[in-house]
Amino acid sequence: MFGLKEAEVSQLVRDVSSDELTEATAALDRPAIEDRFARAAWTGIAEPGDGIAGLAIAALGAPRALAAVVERWSAQQLVAAFGENPPVSALEAQQAIERWQPRVNSGSALIALRQAARYGARLRVPGDELWPTSVDDLARHAPIALWTRGPDDALASLSRSIALVGARAATGYGEHVTLESSAGLVDRGYTIVSGAAYGIDGMAHRAALASGGLTVAFLAGGVDRFYPSGHDALLTRIVEAGTVISELPCGSPPTKWRFLQRNRLIAAASLATVVLEAGWRSGSLNTANHAADLSRPVGAVPGPVTSAASTGCHKLIRDQKATCVTTPEEMAELAPLPEAVPIPSSALPVAADSRAVHRDFDGTRVLDALSDRAARQAPDLAARSGLAVADVRAVLGRLELDGRARETGRGWLKSKGRRADA
């Protein structure tokens, strides 16, 4: 199979096959395994969004398209394979072949598959039950395959998601609005999608987790290489309670181009995109433009007219590329869910007093169990506080948002005080 041992390829493909196909993969026929392997290999050969690779795979099938590169087809052969009225010229085909050839290495594909199996990553391909079909709206620029880590329910919930994006250098105002927006949308049944960057993205993910919701992070590198490194602990929590997704194989580093291409997936996978805070040249405007190109609703949160961190949002609103939104209710109006989703009792004000007392009590117990010097894991804190591990994790999320606890690679530490904007 492409010059490799078929038994090894077949086993690796089964190891990284989607969870819902686990039982069926034992009976996958050779063409199905070839297709999955070829798509896995293509994710390392073509850069994200490579339209000519997308056209070649659509016309020839992933295995034959891969064989064309391995066998060093000429540009004329590739163009002829498209049939009458080919969508690419011989020059475009030649340029594509020259991009792909340096990366044709069967060993790299095997290494990526082994690394994915080691990290428990899954390879998702078009036609899988959990394939997010909304990304197919990208047509020739749609992902060839997706690598994921995390529970299936978060991936399945992309059909009811809203993307919250914004500046890395977020202000206290931007983070506060993001916290309220993410929590409010979770209460209304939405999954929160973002890019796991510093600033607005990270706050959107944290608030969703702290509210007991689902969140999905799209990465610009492999799902085994968390980036930025300062969000390693956050992304680990997302893997446990949400999903991280990339169209790049394990081991791939993030690059500026890949961040821009990652943004198109955030826009395509979500029902709507909301920009909470963005400067004049913010990368989140790129996400908003992708959403607009796909006819997805776009919202933008206004900020102080004197704030450079909100000039991008104001530009979107002024140019009528985005709807002005200021509350979770208005954001939800951009993409109403098919059925009414009741707001959980935890979000209603009627029992606020008793709830606040209970949550403060749990928070006090967890704070008492934390140390400002020795990092402690959630199970250790649960034992020290007398709370369930799940309850401890929920409390830690709230304490982190308040600035009273912080997570490190070794565990949780007590912070010196509340966040200035909390």
C-alpha positions in Angstrom: 0.0 0.0 0.0 1.9 3.0 -1.4 5.1 1.0 -0.9 4.4 0.4 2.8 3.5 -2.7 4.7 -0.3 -3.1 4.4 -0.7 -4.7 7.8 1.1 -1.8 9.5 -0.9 0.9 7.6 -4.2 -0.9 8.3 -3.5 -1.2 12.0 -2.5 2.5 12.4 -5.5 3.6 10.4 -7.8 1.6 12.7 -6.0 3.0 15.8 -6.8 6.6 14.8 -10.3 5.9 13.3 -13.2 7.8 14.7 -14.7 6.5 17.9 -18.1 5.9 16.5 -16.5 3.6 13.9 -14.4 1.6 16.3 -16.4 -1.6 15.9 -16.8 -1.1 12.2 -13.1 -0.4 11.5 -12.2 -4.0 12.0 -14.3 -4.8 8.9 -13.1 -1.8 6.9 -12.2 -2.9 3.4 -9.0 -2.0 1.7 -10.3 0.9 -0.3 -11.7 2.5 2.9 -8.3 2.1 4.6 -6.5 3.4 1.6 -8.7 6.5 1.5 -8.1 7.3 5.2 -4.4 6.8 4.9 -4.2 8.9 1.8 -6.1 11.7 3.4 -3.9 11.5 6.5 -0.8 11.7 4.2 -2.4 14.7 2.3 -2.7 16.7 5.5 1.1 16.7 5.7 1.6 17.3 2.0 -0.7 20.2 1.2 -0.9 23.3 3.2 -4.4 24.1 4.8 -6.8 25.5 2.2 -4.8 24.3 -0.8 -7.5 24.6 -3.4 -5.8 22.6 -6.1 -5.2 19.7 -3.7 -8.9 19.9 -2.9 -9.9 19.8 -6.5 -7.5 16.8 -7.2 -8.9 14.8 -4.3 -12.5 15.6 -5.4 -11.8 14.5 -9.0 -9.6 11.6 -8.5 -10.2 10.4 -4.9 -7.6 10.8 -2.2 -5.7 7.5 -3.0 -5.3 8.2 -6.7 -4.4 11.8 -6.2 -1.7 10.7 -3.7 -0.5 8.1 -6.2 -0.3 10.9 -8.8 2.2 12.8 -6.6 4.1 9.7 -5.6 4.4 8.7 -9.2 5.5 12.2 -10.2 2.8 12.9 -12.8 3.4 15.8 -15.1 1.3 18.9 -14.9 -0.3 17.9 -18.2 -1.2 14.5 -16.8 -2.8 16.0 -13.8 -4.8 18.5 -15.8 -6.0 15.8 -18.2 -7.2 13.8 -15.2 -9.7 16.5 -14.5 -11.5 15.8 -17.8 -13.0 18.4 -20.1 -13.0 22.0 -19.0 -10.4 21.4 -16.2 -10.7 23.9 -13.3 -6.9 24.6 -13.3 -4.3 25.5 -15.9 -1.1 23.6 -16.6 0.8 26.4 -14.9 -1.3 26.1 -11.7 -0.9 22.4 -11.7 2.8 22.6 -12.2 3.1 25.1 -9.3 1.0 22.8 -7.1 3.2 19.7 -7.9 6.3 21.7 -7.1 4.7 22.6 -3.7 3.8 19.0 -2.9 6.8 17.1 -4.1 9.3 18.1 -1.3 6.8 16.7 1.3 6.1 13.4 -0.3 7.5 11.1 2.4 5.7 7.9 3.4 7.8 7.8 6.6 6.3 11.2 7.7 2.8 9.9 7.3 3.5 6.9 9.4 5.2 9.0 12.1 2.1 11.3 12.2 -0.2 8.3 12.5 1.9 6.8 15.3 2.0 10.1 17.1 -1.7 10.5 16.8 -2.3 7.0 18.2 0.0 7.8 21.1 -2.0 10.9 22.0 -5.4 9.4 21.5 -6.1 11.7 18.5 -8.7 10.7 16.0 -8.7 11.1 12.2 -12.0 12.4 10.9 -12.8 12.2 7.2 -15.8 13.4 5.1 -18.6 10.9 5.5 -17.9 10.1 9.1 -20.8 10.5 11.5 -19.1 13.3 13.4 -17.6 15.1 10.4 -18.7 18.8 10.7 -20.4 19.1 7.4 -20.6 22.9 7.7 -16.9 23.1 6.7 -17.8 21.6 3.3 -19.1 25.0 2.5 -15.5 26.0 1.9 -15.7 23.9 -1.3 -12.2 23.4 -2.9 -10.7 24.9 0.3 -12.4 22.6 2.7 -10.2 20.5 4.9 -9.0 17.2 3.5 -9.3 15.5 6.9 -9.4 16.7 10.5 -7.4 15.5 13.5 -9.2 15.8 16.8 -8.7 15.2 20.6 -11.5 15.1 23.1 -15.0 13.6 23.7 -17.3 13.0 20.8 -20.2 15.1 22.3 -18.2 18.4 21.9 -17.4 17.6 18.3 -21.0 16.7 17.6 -22.2 20.0 19.2 -20.5 22.1 16.5 -23.9 22.2 14.8 -25.0 24.5 17.6 -21.9 26.6 18.1 -21.0 30.3 18.0 -17.5 31.5 17.6 -16.1 34.2 20.0 -12.9 35.8 18.7 -10.9 38.9 19.4 -7.6 40.5 20.2 -4.7 38.7 21.9 -3.8 42.0 23.7 -7.3 42.2 25.3 -8.3 44.9 27.8 -10.1 44.3 31.0 -13.2 45.5 29.4 -12.9 43.0 26.5 -12.2 40.1 28.8 -15.2 41.0 31.0 -17.6 41.2 28.1 -16.2 37.9 26.8 -16.7 36.2 30.1 -20.3 37.3 30.3 -20.9 36.5 26.6 -19.4 33.0 26.7 -21.3 32.0 30.0 -24.5 33.5 28.7 -24.4 31.6 25.4 -23.5 28.3 27.2 -26.6 28.9 29.3 -28.6 29.1 26.1 -27.3 25.8 24.8 -24.5 27.0 22.5 -21.1 25.5 22.2 -18.2 28.1 22.2 -15.7 27.9 19.4 -12.4 29.9 19.4 -8.8 29.6 18.6 -7.1 29.1 22.0 -5.0 32.3 21.6 -4.2 34.6 24.5 -6.7 37.3 25.3 -10.3 37.0 24.1 -9.9 33.4 22.8 -8.6 32.1 26.1 -11.2 33.9 28.1 -14.0 32.5 25.9 -12.8 28.9 26.5 -12.3 29.4 30.2 -15.7 30.9 30.8 -17.4 28.1 28.8 -15.6 25.5 30.9 -16.3 27.3 34.1 -20.0 27.4 33.2 -20.1 23.7 32.6 -20.5 24.1 28.8 -18.8 22.6 25.7 -16.0 24.4 23.9 -14.0 23.6 20.8 -10.5 25.0 20.0 -9.2 25.1 16.4 -5.4 25.0 16.4 -2.9 26.1 13.7 -0.5 23.2 14.5 -0.8 19.6 15.4 -3.1 18.5 18.2 -0.1 17.1 20.0 1.6 20.5 20.1 -0.4 22.9 22.2 0.1 26.5 21.2 0.6 29.0 22.8 2.7 27.1 25.4 1.2 29.3 28.1 -2.2 27.7 27.4 -1.0 24.2 27.7 -3.0 23.7 30.9 -6.1 25.3 29.3 -5.9 23.1 26.2 -5.4 20.1 28.4 -8.7 20.9 30.1 -10.4 21.5 26.8 -9.3 18.0 25.7 -10.9 16.6 28.8 -14.2 18.4 28.5 -14.3 19.7 24.9 -12.4 19.2 21.7 -9.3 20.5 20.0 -9.2 20.3 16.2 -6.6 20.8 13.5 -6.3 19.9 9.8 -2.6 19.4 10.3 -1.0 16.1 11.3 0.6 15.6 14.7 4.1 17.2 14.9 3.2 20.2 12.7 4.2 23.6 14.0 2.0 26.6 13.8 2.9 29.3 11.3 1.4 32.7 10.4 -0.2 31.3 7.3 -1.7 28.4 9.2 -3.2 30.8 11.7 -4.9 32.7 8.9 -6.2 29.4 7.3 -7.3 28.2 10.7 -9.6 31.2 11.0 -11.6 30.0 8.0 -12.4 26.8 9.8 -13.6 28.7 12.9 -15.9 30.7 10.7 -17.2 27.7 8.7 -17.7 25.4 11.6 -19.9 27.9 13.6 -23.4 29.2 13.1 -22.2 32.7 13.7 -19.0 34.6 14.6 -18.8 37.4 17.2 -15.8 39.7 17.4 -15.6 41.0 21.0 -12.6 43.2 20.8 -10.3 43.9 17.9 -7.7 46.4 16.8 -7.6 47.9 13.3 -5.4 45.1 12.0 -6.5 42.3 14.3 -6.4 38.7 12.9 -9.9 38.3 14.2 -11.1 40.5 11.4 -9.8 37.8 9.1 -12.2 35.3 10.8 -15.1 37.8 10.4 -14.4 38.2 6.7 -14.3 34.4 6.2 -17.7 34.2 8.0 -19.1 37.0 5.8 -17.8 35.3 2.7 -19.6 32.1 3.8 -22.9 34.0 4.4 -22.6 33.3 8.1 -23.9 36.0 10.5 -21.2 38.3 12.0 -21.6 40.3 15.2 -19.3 42.9 16.7 -19.2 44.3 20.3 -18.7 48.1 20.4 -16.1 49.5 22.9 -15.1 52.9 24.1 -14.5 55.2 21.2 -11.1 56.1 22.7 -10.0 52.5 22.8 -7.6 51.4 20.0 -8.5 47.8 21.0 -12.1 48.3 19.6 -11.3 50.1 16.4 -11.7 46.9 14.4 -15.1 46.2 15.8 -16.2 49.7 15.1 -15.0 49.3 11.5 -17.0 46.1 11.0 -20.1 47.8 12.3 -19.6 51.0 10.3 -18.9 49.1 7.1 -22.1 47.0 7.8 -20.2 43.8 7.8 -21.3 43.0 11.3 -24.4 43.5 13.5 -23.8 45.5 16.7 -24.3 43.1 19.6 -23.9 43.9 23.3 -25.5 40.9 25.2 -25.6 37.1 25.0 -29.3 37.5 24.0 -28.4 39.6 21.0 -25.6 37.2 20.0 -28.0 34.3 20.2 -30.3 36.2 17.8 -27.7 36.0 15.1 -28.2 32.3 14.9 -31.2 31.0 16.8 -31.2 27.3 17.6 -33.8 25.1 16.0 -35.5 24.5 19.3 -35.9 26.8 22.3 -33.2 26.0 24.8 -34.3 26.7 28.4 -31.8 28.7 30.5 -30.6 26.4 33.3 -31.8 27.3 36.8 -28.3 28.1 37.6 -28.6 31.1 35.3 -31.9 32.4 36.7 -31.9 35.0 39.5 -34.7 33.6 41.7 -32.4 31.5 43.8 -29.4 33.6 43.5 -28.9 34.2 47.2 -28.9 30.5 48.3 -26.8 29.6 45.2 -24.2 32.3 46.0 -23.8 31.1 49.5 -23.3 27.5 48.4 -20.8 28.5 45.7 -18.9 30.8 48.1 -18.8 27.9 50.6 -17.3 25.5 48.0 -14.9 28.2 46.9 -13.7 28.8 50.4 -13.0 25.1 50.8 -11.0 24.9 47.6 -9.1 28.0 48.4 -8.2 26.6 51.8 -6.9 23.5 50.0 -4.8 25.5 47.6 -1.2 26.5 48.3 0.6 29.6 46.9 3.9 27.6 46.6 3.1 23.9 46.0 1.0 23.2 42.9 -1.7 20.7 43.5 -3.9 18.6 41.1 -7.7 18.5 41.3 -7.8 15.0 42.9 -5.5 16.1 45.7 -7.6 19.3 46.2 -10.7 17.1 46.3 -9.2 15.0 49.0 -8.2 18.1 51.0 -11.5 20.0 50.6 -13.9 17.0 50.9 -15.6 17.9 47.5 -16.0 15.7 44.4 -13.3 16.1 41.8 -15.8 17.4 39.3 -17.0 20.0 41.8 -13.4 21.0 42.5 -12.7 21.5 38.8 -15.8 23.7 38.4 -14.8 25.8 41.4 -11.2 26.1 40.1 -12.6 27.5 36.8 -14.5 30.2 38.7 -11.5 31.0 40.9 -9.3 31.3 37.9 -11.7 33.7 36.2 -11.7 35.8 39.5 -7.9 35.7 39.6 -7.8 33.8 42.9 -6.3 30.7 41.4 -4.0 29.9 38.5 -3.1 26.7 36.7 0.4 25.7 35.9 1.9 22.7 34.1 2.2 21.0 37.5 -1.2 21.8 39.0 -3.1 24.7 40.6 -1.7 27.5 42.8 -3.4 30.1 44.9 -3.1 33.6 43.4 -2.5 36.7 45.5 -5.7 38.5 44.8 -8.6 39.0 42.5 -8.2 40.2 38.9 -8.4 43.9 38.6 -11.3 43.6 36.2 -13.1 40.9 38.1 
